[in-house]
Amino acid sequence: MDNFDTGVADPARDADAAWALVEALSTQPREKPQDANDGVDLIVRHLESAGLPVTVYEFELYLSAPIHAEVRAGGETFRAKPPAFCASRPDGVTAPLIYLPEAGGGTPLDRNPNNASALPDVAGKICLIEGFALPNFTAGLEAAGAVGVIAINPGDRIHWGTVSTIWGTPEPEDLARLPKIPSAAVNRASGDALIAMAREGGSATVVTELETGWAPQKLPVVEIPGTESPEKFVLIHGHHDAWDVGVGDNGTGNACMLGVARRLWGMRGSLKRSVRLAWWPGHSLGRYGGSAWFADHFALDLNRNCVVHMNCDSPGCRDAVDYSSISLTAETESAVKQIVRTVTGQETKGKRPQRNSDYTFSNIGISGCFSASSMITEETRQKHGWYVVGGCGGNIAWHTEFDQMEVADREVLGRDIELYTEAARHFASADVLPIDWRATAAEFAATVARYDAAAGEAFDLGPAAEAVASFAKVCEAFHAAVDSGAIPAAAANEAMTAVARILVPINFVRGQRFTHDPALNTPQLPVIEPALRLSQYGPDTLGFAKAQLVRGQNRLIAALEEAAERLARAGAA
């Protein structure tokens, strides 16, 4: 058993241990529920061999495991993959084909599709769409009456996916949103053949087979205690299940977290706050079921004590040397820029986190940073002729059986271990949390201005703009007082965390706190986002949209006033 009580950093040894876990996971499938549990046992053995304290939670998740799919048309049988949670139709569904190039977005990963109302009549038809099998497209086509969907992947490889819009375990009312039609993914060549048949008025049969139901799953957690405020913690998390062996998604992430845990355990005497690392089950087969289970069952602890969360998905992949764009909530951007500059020497900019990749904690109101970290450069992508994918550092082995050891890179993994270690240390050791609400105020101001311009004379978002400006002034005064020492660190940290619980949900969540929005992207300040669509309403329906905006603007202003009051109270005290 390794001993880290000396506190002496040994990055090479930690990288060796992480690489050994990548190698071990490269021969361990983690797709089926029991295989995923076997993968957890392997991860736990590596954690325990490093002397790390591990707690393993066991519970049941509602999972959907793809078994088989094929598409039959024109006397041919085309190889296919069924996305998780599509309807299982082993006997097949037969219907006329219709090709809908306009149903996709700008890229294969576009989660904000074009307006479905502009599509032709799809009732009773099997729809051919471009890109990956994603829930937004499938749900919209099902609602329009389609009886099946075939997603044409961009290249030779067929990618696994999921088409449920439900985040985590469904509530009874959510069950109606489970997909009721079969869907399948095919490669480019098969898609082109099917498009030709559709244009000639041909039909197809979509066959799908899945096993959907409850299954026991395991979730390991490592707790590294802080010395001053051990109840407060940074949460680092990533999924342990995978498609096939999933080396780059997310074996390297599992190993990165092991390396980070080893490093932090060695420096635990210098950490003011604790660091909690969690390996999630049910990422794909449960639509983020593991992280949703954790968010549900530890909601009050997270609400009281979590200062920031960091997702670790697909680090350490070959040729992934670009850190120029990092997912984060605006208030963490300044800190993340400093962290990336320190570790990599590169300059980065923040991008809004998408509604995926176990970014589960916005409903509670927790600031976040990182999802993927290192990515291949645009030049590398173009050199290989690759299209955009959602993981593996940008390697098109993502969500395929080709995600093997050649996707991983030992040197990149070592750098990503350093990046996440520095990020955790930065947030766990700082006297004052490196959170800047002035950046969020600036983002809100830009969003409100854009929505107000789109609304034109149809609706006035001036009150929201005034509330944002007022909040921005309070932020300036608050941060100036913190920087001068006029507000003690403990009071500043308490106020900043309280503001996160107010403003992260108003910016990322449509529903109520402690519930899970659908697995679809959420626009900035969703309560007033309908301002962008006012031009779509006629004289008989515009009043309904304006009533919605009045209510949304009220919610936004109330949240800003509450956040401003919380910061002002810290200054007054």
Rosetta blueprint (number, residue, H / E / L):
1 M L
2 D L
3 N L
4 F L
5 D L
6 T L
7 G L
8 V L
9 A L
10 D L
11 P H
12 A H
13 R H
14 D H
15 A H
16 D H
17 A H
18 A H
19 W H
20 A H
21 L H
22 V H
23 E H
24 A H
25 L H
26 S L
27 T L
28 Q L
29 P L
30 R L
31 E L
32 K L
33 P H
34 Q H
35 D H
36 A H
37 N H
38 D H
39 G H
40 V H
41 D H
42 L H
43 I H
44 V H
45 R H
46 H H
47 L H
48 E H
49 S H
50 A L
51 G L
52 L L
53 P L
54 V E
55 T E
56 V E
57 Y E
58 E E
59 F E
60 E E
61 L E
62 Y E
63 L E
64 S E
65 A E
66 P E
67 I E
68 H E
69 A E
70 E E
71 V E
72 R E
73 A E
74 G L
75 G L
76 E E
77 T E
78 F E
79 R E
80 A E
81 K E
82 P L
83 P L
84 A E
85 F L
86 C L
87 A L
88 S L
89 R E
90 P E
91 D E
92 G E
93 V E
94 T E
95 A E
96 P E
97 L E
98 I E
99 Y E
100 L L
101 P H
102 E H
103 A H
104 G L
105 G L
106 G L
107 T L
108 P L
109 L L
110 D L
111 R L
112 N L
113 P L
114 N L
115 N L
116 A H
117 S H
118 A H
119 L L
120 P L
121 D L
122 V L
123 A L
124 G L
125 K L
126 I E
127 C E
128 L E
129 I E
130 E E
131 G L
132 F L
133 A L
134 L L
135 P H
136 N H
137 F H
138 T H
139 A H
140 G H
141 L H
142 E H
143 A H
144 A L
145 G L
146 A L
147 V L
148 G E
149 V E
150 I E
151 A E
152 I E
153 N L
154 P L
155 G L
156 D L
157 R L
158 I L
159 H L
160 W L
161 G L
162 T E
163 V L
164 S L
165 T L
166 I L
167 W L
168 G L
169 T L
170 P L
171 E L
172 P H
173 E H
174 D H
175 L H
176 A H
177 R H
178 L L
179 P L
180 K L
181 I L
182 P L
183 S E
184 A E
185 A E
186 V E
187 N L
188 R H
189 A H
190 S H
191 G H
192 D H
193 A H
194 L H
195 I H
196 A H
197 M H
198 A H
199 R H
200 E L
201 G L
202 G L
203 S E
204 A E
205 T E
206 V E
207 V E
208 T E
209 E E
210 L E
211 E E
212 T E
213 G E
214 W E
215 A E
216 P E
217 Q E
218 K E
219 L E
220 P E
221 V E
222 V E
223 E E
224 I E
225 P L
226 G L
227 T L
228 E L
229 S E
230 P E
231 E E
232 K E
233 F E
234 V E
235 L E
236 I E
237 H E
238 G E
239 H E
240 H L
241 D L
242 A L
243 W L
244 D L
245 V L
246 G L
247 V H
248 G H
249 D H
250 N H
251 G H
252 T H
253 G H
254 N H
255 A H
256 C H
257 M H
258 L H
259 G H
260 V H
261 A H
262 R H
263 R H
264 L H
265 W H
266 G H
267 M L
268 R H
269 G H
270 S H
271 L L
272 K L
273 R E
274 S E
275 V E
276 R E
277 L E
278 A E
279 W E
280 W E
281 P L
282 G L
283 H L
284 S L
285 L L
286 G L
287 R L
288 Y L
289 G H
290 G H
291 S H
292 A H
293 W H
294 F H
295 A H
296 D H
297 H H
298 F L
299 A H
300 L H
301 D H
302 L H
303 N H
304 R H
305 N H
306 C E
307 V E
308 V E
309 H E
310 M E
311 N E
312 C L
313 D L
314 S L
315 P L
316 G L
317 C E
318 R L
319 D L
320 A L
321 V L
322 D E
323 Y L
324 S L
325 S E
326 I E
327 S E
328 L E
329 T L
330 A H
331 E H
332 T H
333 E H
334 S H
335 A H
336 V H
337 K H
338 Q H
339 I H
340 V H
341 R H
342 T H
343 V H
344 T H
345 G L
346 Q L
347 E L
348 T L
349 K E
350 G E
351 K E
352 R L
353 P L
354 Q L
355 R L
356 N L
357 S L
358 D L
359 Y L
360 T L
361 F H
362 S H
363 N H
364 I L
365 G L
366 I L
367 S L
368 G E
369 C E
370 F L
371 S L
372 A L
373 S L
374 S L
375 M E
376 I L
377 T L
378 E H
379 E H
380 T H
381 R H
382 Q H
383 K H
384 H H
385 G L
386 W L
387 Y L
388 V L
389 V L
390 G L
391 G L
392 C H
393 G H
394 G H
395 N L
396 I L
397 A L
398 W L
399 H L
400 T L
401 E L
402 F L
403 D L
404 Q L
405 M H
406 E H
407 V H
408 A E
409 D L
410 R H
411 E H
412 V H
413 L H
414 G H
415 R H
416 D H
417 I H
418 E H
419 L H
420 Y H
421 T H
422 E H
423 A H
424 A H
425 R H
426 H H
427 F H
428 A H
429 S H
430 A L
431 D L
432 V L
433 L L
434 P L
435 I L
436 D L
437 W H
438 R H
439 A H
440 T H
441 A H
442 A H
443 E H
444 F H
445 A H
446 A H
447 T H
448 V H
449 A H
450 R H
451 Y H
452 D H
453 A H
454 A H
455 A H
456 G H
457 E H
458 A H
459 F L
460 D L
461 L L
462 G H
463 P H
464 A H
465 A H
466 E H
467 A H
468 V H
469 A H
470 S H
471 F H
472 A H
473 K H
474 V H
475 C H
476 E H
477 A H
478 F H
479 H H
480 A H
481 A H
482 V H
483 D H
484 S H
485 G L
486 A L
487 I L
488 P L
489 A H
490 A H
491 A H
492 A H
493 N H
494 E H
495 A H
496 M H
497 T H
498 A H
499 V H
500 A H
501 R H
502 I H
503 L H
504 V H
505 P H
506 I H
507 N H
508 F H
509 V L
510 R L
511 G L
512 Q L
513 R L
514 F L
515 T L
516 H L
517 D L
518 P L
519 A L
520 L L
521 N L
522 T L
523 P L
524 Q L
525 L L
526 P L
527 V L
528 I L
529 E H
530 P H
531 A H
532 L H
533 R H
534 L H
535 S H
536 Q H
537 Y L
538 G L
539 P L
540 D L
541 T L
542 L H
543 G H
544 F H
545 A H
546 K H
547 A H
548 Q H
549 L H
550 V H
551 R H
552 G H
553 Q H
554 N H
555 R H
556 L H
557 I H
558 A H
559 A H
560 L H
561 E H
562 E H
563 A H
564 A H
565 E H
566 R H
567 L H
568 A H
569 R H
570 A H
571 G H
572 A H
573 A L
